[in-house]
Amino acid sequence: DMGRYPGLFRAGAGELMDTYDVIVIGGGPAGGSAAHVAARAGLRVALVDRHAFPRDKLCGGGFTGRSYRYYQEIFGAPIPAEIILTKTSVEFHAHGQELARIDDIPPIHMTMRRDMDASIVGHALASGAEDFCGAGVAEIDLEGRRVVLKDGRELGYAVLIGADGANSSVARALFGQAFDHERIGFGLEIEAPVPAADAPVRIDFGAAEWGYGWNFPKAGSATIGIGGVHSKNPEMKAAMERYCGIFGVAGQHKVKGAFLPFGDVRRWPGRREVLLAGDAAGLVDPITGEGIAYAMQSGALAGEAAVEAVRANHPPRALTLYKMKLRPIHRAMFHARWIRQIIFGRAFRNTFVRAFRGSGTVRYQYLRLMAGEIEYPALAWATFKKVPGFVVRSVTGR
């Protein structure tokens, strides 16, 4: 219907360009979910990524209970069992101190992004999204509502969804920069040899400033890394070496790094008919650094907003619809950022260590959060109830 979106159909000197209801840039959890939801609803969808799938991706690969639930809700099937490893034991450490080892916890799953993202893209393509993976983006023309690929093809859109990570080209086109350099996080990690079969998940608060370290055992390797606020970690490589030294693997494996929007949530995740999802919208857990769950959920919500806006023949309404749908995620992020002050801030660092070590309630609620059984408001309340007493004791020494 060439009258549906006036001005979208002509490229150059009168040439017709291929036009889509929705173009999704980025084939990770956010982009794959967005493309799947929009295509399943009957929209014409182009899924664009500079890589063909499967491809490797820097990521700890923690796949929490929340992620597991969202995957099943969005794609109508559980994540394939062969691409996850489930653990029921976890060790918590903080600033060189062991806090607790807890067994028989709600399941924590580990996955390799190479496998998981390929699975998600497979769902999107099976739902009818057209495959432009392996085709990089040369230009995003917001005024003309078109995307030019590096091979010269031009695609028009009614709604554009940028799910292209922390260094999002769509965010740069909208706002001039992809992220705030003072608030962005940064992570380093290695793939180490296969761990012992009974190796627990390990989390080290404070392995980096305003961040943490992780050792995630997986089926074919162990992912070991640290992440924290970039501006507070000028010596992150040295911190990574120290952390690897704990496990006897310092200097033995190639270290990879990437920016992480570590709780730097975008208040305005887009503009009019252009939406940002996942890491591009800053939707990464400010405490655990987990981005997979909120990426899938925000991608699905962006897809829903696009469907509603296109069906109403009013693409510019997409952002208004999307922001309304994102309210629960933004609310969870607000609570998480409050708790982060207690976990990572120097003023309360010892307070949190004492609370976590001494309060079974705080540990239990944290584990329930990781399992996807509760959201941050419940953890915030449990933490808040414990903080005043621990503050007094930390000051008085009693």
C-alpha positions in Angstrom: 0.0 0.0 0.0 2.0 2.9 -1.3 -0.3 5.5 0.3 0.1 4.0 3.7 3.3 5.9 4.6 3.7 9.0 2.4 7.3 9.8 1.4 8.8 6.4 2.4 8.9 4.7 -0.9 11.3 6.7 -3.2 15.0 6.6 -3.0 17.3 8.7 -5.2 16.0 9.9 -8.5 12.6 8.3 -8.5 13.7 4.7 -7.7 11.5 2.5 -5.6 13.1 1.3 -2.4 12.1 -1.8 -0.5 10.0 -0.6 2.5 9.1 -2.4 5.7 6.7 -1.9 8.5 9.6 -2.4 10.9 13.3 -2.5 10.5 15.2 -4.0 13.5 19.0 -3.3 13.7 20.7 -5.8 15.9 20.1 -9.5 16.1 20.8 -10.2 19.8 18.2 -10.9 22.5 16.5 -7.5 22.1 16.5 -7.3 18.3 15.6 -11.0 17.8 12.7 -10.6 20.3 11.4 -7.4 18.6 11.6 -8.9 15.1 9.8 -12.1 16.3 6.9 -10.2 18.0 6.4 -7.8 15.1 6.7 -10.5 12.4 4.4 -12.9 14.3 1.7 -10.1 14.3 1.8 -10.0 10.5 4.0 -7.0 9.9 6.7 -6.9 7.3 10.0 -7.0 9.2 13.6 -6.7 8.2 16.2 -8.0 10.7 19.6 -6.4 10.1 22.9 -7.3 11.8 26.5 -6.8 10.6 27.2 -10.4 11.5 25.7 -13.6 10.2 24.6 -16.1 12.9 25.9 -17.9 14.8 28.5 -15.5 15.9 30.5 -15.0 19.1 29.6 -12.3 21.6 31.3 -11.0 24.7 28.9 -11.8 27.6 29.1 -13.5 30.9 26.2 -15.6 29.8 24.3 -15.7 33.1 20.8 -16.7 32.2 18.7 -16.1 35.3 15.3 -17.5 36.1 13.9 -14.2 34.9 15.6 -14.7 31.5 14.3 -18.3 31.3 10.7 -17.1 32.0 10.9 -14.3 29.5 12.3 -16.5 26.8 9.4 -19.0 27.2 6.8 -16.2 27.3 8.1 -14.5 24.2 8.9 -17.5 22.0 6.4 -20.0 23.2 9.0 -22.6 24.0 11.7 -23.1 26.7 15.3 -22.3 25.7 16.8 -25.5 24.3 18.2 -27.6 27.1 21.4 -28.4 25.1 22.5 -24.8 25.1 22.3 -24.1 28.8 24.0 -25.5 31.9 22.1 -25.3 35.1 23.7 -24.7 38.5 22.2 -24.9 42.0 25.2 -23.6 44.1 26.7 -20.1 44.3 29.5 -18.5 46.2 29.4 -14.8 47.1 32.6 -12.9 47.9 33.1 -9.1 48.5 36.4 -7.2 48.6 38.4 -10.3 49.2 36.1 -11.7 51.9 34.0 -14.8 51.5 30.4 -14.0 52.3 28.6 -17.3 51.8 28.3 -20.4 49.8 24.7 -21.4 49.3 23.6 -24.8 47.9 20.2 -26.0 46.7 19.4 -22.5 45.4 16.8 -21.8 42.7 18.4 -22.8 39.4 20.9 -20.4 37.8 21.5 -21.1 34.1 24.6 -20.4 32.0 24.7 -20.1 28.2 27.0 -19.1 25.4 25.7 -16.1 23.5 26.8 -17.8 20.2 24.2 -20.5 20.8 21.5 -18.4 22.5 21.4 -15.6 19.9 21.3 -18.0 17.0 18.3 -19.7 18.7 16.5 -16.3 19.1 17.3 -15.2 15.5 15.9 -18.6 14.4 12.6 -17.8 16.1 12.4 -14.4 14.5 13.0 -15.7 11.0 10.6 -18.6 11.5 7.9 -16.0 12.4 8.5 -14.3 9.0 11.2 -11.7 9.6 13.4 -11.2 6.5 17.0 -12.0 7.0 19.5 -9.2 6.5 22.1 -10.6 8.9 25.6 -10.3 7.6 24.7 -6.9 6.1 26.2 -3.9 8.0 24.6 -0.5 8.1 26.2 2.3 6.2 23.7 5.1 6.9 20.6 5.8 9.0 18.5 8.6 7.5 16.0 9.6 10.1 14.4 12.3 8.0 13.9 10.0 5.0 13.1 7.1 7.3 15.5 4.8 5.5 18.5 2.6 6.3 21.3 2.2 3.7 23.2 -1.1 4.0 26.9 -1.3 3.2 26.2 -3.3 0.0 24.1 -0.3 -1.3 20.6 -1.6 -0.6 18.2 0.9 0.8 15.4 -0.1 3.1 12.5 2.2 4.1 10.7 1.8 7.4 7.6 3.0 9.3 9.2 2.1 12.7 12.9 1.6 13.3 14.0 -0.4 16.4 17.7 0.0 17.4 18.8 -3.1 19.3 22.4 -2.7 18.4 24.1 -2.7 21.8 25.9 -0.2 24.0 27.6 1.5 21.0 24.3 1.7 19.1 24.5 3.4 15.7 20.7 4.2 16.0 21.4 6.0 19.4 24.2 7.9 17.7 21.9 9.0 14.9 19.3 10.1 17.4 21.4 11.8 20.1 24.9 12.3 18.7 26.5 9.7 21.0 25.6 6.2 22.1 26.2 6.6 25.8 27.4 8.9 28.6 31.1 8.3 29.0 30.9 9.2 32.7 28.2 6.7 33.5 28.9 3.8 31.1 30.2 0.5 32.4 33.0 -1.6 31.0 33.7 -5.3 31.2 36.7 -7.6 30.6 36.5 -11.4 30.4 38.2 -14.5 29.3 37.1 -18.1 28.4 39.0 -20.4 30.7 39.2 -24.2 30.6 36.3 -26.4 31.5 35.8 -26.2 35.3 35.1 -29.1 37.7 31.7 -30.6 37.4 30.7 -29.4 40.9 32.1 -25.9 40.4 29.6 -23.3 41.7 28.7 -20.0 40.2 30.9 -17.3 41.8 30.2 -13.6 42.2 32.7 -11.2 43.7 31.3 -7.8 44.7 34.0 -5.1 44.4 36.4 -7.0 42.1 36.1 -3.7 40.1 35.1 -0.3 41.5 31.3 0.1 41.4 31.2 -3.4 39.9 31.8 -7.0 40.5 33.6 -10.1 39.2 32.2 -13.4 38.0 33.2 -17.0 37.4 30.5 -18.7 35.4 31.0 -22.4 34.7 29.6 -23.6 31.4 29.4 -26.7 29.4 32.6 -26.1 27.4 34.5 -23.5 29.4 34.3 -21.1 32.3 33.7 -17.4 31.7 35.7 -15.3 34.1 35.4 -11.5 34.1 35.0 -8.2 35.9 32.8 -5.2 35.1 32.2 -1.8 36.6 31.7 1.9 36.0 34.3 2.8 33.4 35.2 6.2 34.8 35.9 4.7 38.2 38.3 2.0 36.9 41.3 3.5 35.2 43.3 0.4 36.1 40.8 -2.2 35.0 43.3 -4.4 33.2 45.3 -4.7 36.4 42.2 -5.5 38.3 41.4 -8.2 35.8 44.8 -9.7 36.2 44.4 -9.8 39.9 41.0 -11.5 39.6 42.3 -14.1 37.2 45.1 -14.7 39.6 42.6 -16.0 42.2 41.8 -18.9 39.8 45.4 -19.4 38.6 44.7 -18.3 35.0 46.3 -14.8 34.9 48.0 -14.1 31.6 47.0 -17.4 30.0 44.0 -16.4 27.9 43.0 -13.6 25.5 41.1 -10.8 27.3 38.2 -9.2 25.6 36.4 -6.0 26.5 33.2 -4.2 25.8 31.2 -1.3 27.1 28.2 -2.1 29.3 25.4 0.4 30.0 25.6 -0.6 33.7 22.3 0.9 34.9 22.6 4.1 32.8 19.0 3.9 31.7 17.8 6.2 28.9 14.8 8.2 30.1 13.8 8.7 26.5 14.5 5.4 24.7 14.0 6.8 21.2 12.2 9.5 19.3 8.8 9.3 17.6 8.9 6.2 15.3 12.5 5.2 16.4 12.9 3.0 19.4 15.9 1.7 21.4 15.8 -1.6 23.2 18.2 -3.7 25.3 21.7 -2.3 25.9 21.0 0.5 23.4 18.4 1.8 25.9 20.6 1.3 28.9 18.5 -1.6 30.2 21.2 -3.5 32.0 20.8 -4.5 35.6 22.8 -1.9 37.7 23.9 -4.6 40.2 24.4 -7.9 38.5 25.2 -6.4 35.1 22.7 -8.9 33.5 21.3 -7.6 30.3 19.7 -10.7 28.6 16.4 -10.7 30.5 15.6 -7.0 30.1 16.9 -7.1 26.5 14.4 -9.8 25.6 11.6 -8.1 27.4 12.2 -4.6 26.1 12.7 -6.0 22.6 9.3 -7.7 22.8 7.7 -4.5 24.2 9.2 -2.5 21.4 7.8 -5.0 18.9 4.4 -4.7 20.5 4.5 -0.8 20.4 5.5 -1.0 16.7 2.6 -3.3 15.9 0.1 -1.0 17.6 1.5 2.2 16.0 1.6 0.7 12.5 -1.9 -0.8 12.8 -3.2 2.6 13.9 -1.4 4.1 10.8 0.5 6.4 13.1 4.1 5.3 13.4 5.2 8.4 15.3 3.1 7.2 18.3 5.4 4.2 18.8 7.6 5.9 21.4 4.7 7.0 23.6 3.3 3.4 23.5 6.7 2.0 24.2 7.5 4.2 27.2 4.2 3.2 28.8 5.1 -0.5 28.4 8.6 0.1 29.8 7.4 1.5 33.1 7.8 -1.7 35.2 11.4 -2.1 33.9 12.2 1.5 34.6 10.7 1.2 38.1 12.8 -1.9 38.8 15.9 0.0 37.6 15.2 2.8 40.0 15.1 0.4 43.0 18.2 -1.3 41.7 20.2 1.9 41.5 19.2 2.8 45.1 20.4 -0.6 46.3 23.6 -0.2 44.3 24.6 2.8 46.5 24.7 0.4 49.4 26.5 -2.5 47.6 29.1 -0.5 45.8 29.4 2.9 47.5 32.4 3.3 49.8 30.3 4.8 52.6 28.2 1.7 52.9 30.6 -1.0 51.7 31.2 -2.6 55.0 27.5 -2.1 55.9 26.4 -4.2 52.9 29.0 -6.9 53.6 27.8 -7.3 57.2 24.1 -7.3 56.1 24.7 -9.9 53.4 26.7 -12.1 55.7 24.5 -11.7 58.7 21.0 -11.6 57.2 19.6 -14.8 55.7 16.6 -12.7 54.5 18.8 -10.4 52.3 20.6 -13.4 50.8 17.4 -15.3 50.3 15.7 -12.3 48.6 18.8 -11.8 46.4 18.7 -15.4 45.3 14.9 -15.2 44.6 15.7 -12.1 42.5 18.3 -14.0 40.5 15.8 -16.8 40.0 13.2 -14.4 38.6 10.7 -15.0 41.5 10.7 -11.4 42.7 11.7 -8.0 41.3 13.9 -5.3 42.8 11.2 -3.6 45.0 11.0 -6.7 47.2 14.8 -6.8 47.5 14.9 -3.1 48.1 12.5 -3.4 51.0 14.4 -6.4 52.6 17.7 -4.4 52.3 16.2 -1.2 53.6 14.8 -2.9 56.8 18.3 -4.3 57.5 20.4 -1.2 56.7 19.7 1.1 59.7 20.8 -1.4 62.3 23.9 -2.2 60.3 24.7 1.5 59.8 24.6 2.0 63.6 26.8 -1.0 64.2 29.3 0.0 61.5 29.7 3.4 63.1 29.8 2.2 66.7 31.8 -0.9 66.0 29.2 -3.0 67.9 
